[in-house]
Amino acid sequence: CIDARAWSIDDMSLFGSLADHLSVAIEHAELHQERERQAVIDGLTGVANRRSFNEMLAREFERAKRYEQPLSLVLIDLDHLKKINDTYGHQAGDEAIKSIGSVLRQSSRSVDLPARYGGEEFCVLLPNTELDMAEQLAERLRRLINDVCLPDAGNISASIGVATYPHHADDPDILLKRADEALYVAKQSGRNQVKTSTARVDN
C-alpha cells in the first residue's frame, strides 16, 4: 500500500492464512531439498554415495573421451577395519571411516569427486588429471589418512590404487576394475601404500 490505511480484522486474517500457507510451502521445499541431498550423499561420511559416484563416472568418462582429456581414478580402502571393529568396537570402526571421509572432503580439489563406494572403500574421481598428478594426489591422501589418530585405535592407514584413462582403460567399468586391481596389489604388498595399474589399453 502506498497510502496509509487501517487494516481490518478480515485483512489480518487473510495475511495470517497466507503466512501459514507460505510457511508450509517453505517447509516442504526444505524437506524436498534435504531428500535430494540424502539421495546423493553418504550419511556417515558426508561425501558422495556410490549411486552418485557411478553417475558422475559415466558423465566424466564421456566428457574425457569427447575432449580427449585424461581422467584418473583413485580407489582407497581402510586397512584392518575388521581388527579395529573386533578390538575396539564398531563405533571405533565408524570413526575411522568418518575420518577418511573428512580427509577426502578437506583435501580434494574443487573439481574432484570424493565418494564412499561401500563399506570401508572410498574413491576419488580426478577429471582432467594425468597419471603422474593422480599418483601425487594419492600419495598425499595416504599420508594424510595415516596422520589420523583415533582416541582408541590410534593411527589408521589405507591402501590405494590408481588408474587413468586412456592409459589403463577405454571405458568406465574397466577404469574402476584397473584401480581395484592396483588396490589389491597395494594390500597384498603390505598395505598403507599406493599402487598404480600396470595394465595397458591395446592400440
Rosetta blueprint (number, residue, H / E / L):
1 C L
2 I L
3 D L
4 A L
5 R L
6 A L
7 W L
8 S L
9 I H
10 D H
11 D H
12 M H
13 S H
14 L H
15 F H
16 G H
17 S H
18 L H
19 A H
20 D H
21 H H
22 L H
23 S H
24 V H
25 A H
26 I H
27 E H
28 H H
29 A H
30 E H
31 L H
32 H H
33 Q H
34 E H
35 R H
36 E H
37 R H
38 Q H
39 A H
40 V H
41 I E
42 D L
43 G L
44 L L
45 T L
46 G L
47 V L
48 A E
49 N L
50 R H
51 R H
52 S H
53 F H
54 N H
55 E H
56 M H
57 L H
58 A H
59 R H
60 E H
61 F H
62 E H
63 R H
64 A H
65 K H
66 R H
67 Y H
68 E L
69 Q L
70 P L
71 L E
72 S E
73 L E
74 V E
75 L E
76 I E
77 D E
78 L E
79 D L
80 H L
81 L H
82 K H
83 K H
84 I H
85 N H
86 D H
87 T H
88 Y H
89 G L
90 H H
91 Q H
92 A H
93 G H
94 D H
95 E H
96 A H
97 I H
98 K H
99 S H
100 I H
101 G H
102 S H
103 V H
104 L H
105 R H
106 Q H
107 S H
108 S L
109 R L
110 S L
111 V L
112 D L
113 L E
114 P E
115 A E
116 R E
117 Y E
118 G E
119 G L
120 E L
121 E E
122 F E
123 C E
124 V E
125 L E
126 L E
127 P E
128 N L
129 T L
130 E L
131 L H
132 D H
133 M H
134 A H
135 E H
136 Q H
137 L H
138 A H
139 E H
140 R H
141 L H
142 R H
143 R H
144 L H
145 I H
146 N H
147 D L
148 V L
149 C E
150 L E
151 P L
152 D L
153 A L
154 G E
155 N E
156 I L
157 S L
158 A E
159 S E
160 I E
161 G E
162 V E
163 A E
164 T E
165 Y E
166 P L
167 H L
168 H L
169 A L
170 D L
171 D L
172 P H
173 D H
174 I H
175 L H
176 L H
177 K H
178 R H
179 A H
180 D H
181 E H
182 A H
183 L H
184 Y H
185 V H
186 A H
187 K H
188 Q H
189 S L
190 G L
191 R L
192 N L
193 Q L
194 V E
195 K E
196 T E
197 S L
198 T L
199 A L
200 R L
201 V L
202 D L
203 N L
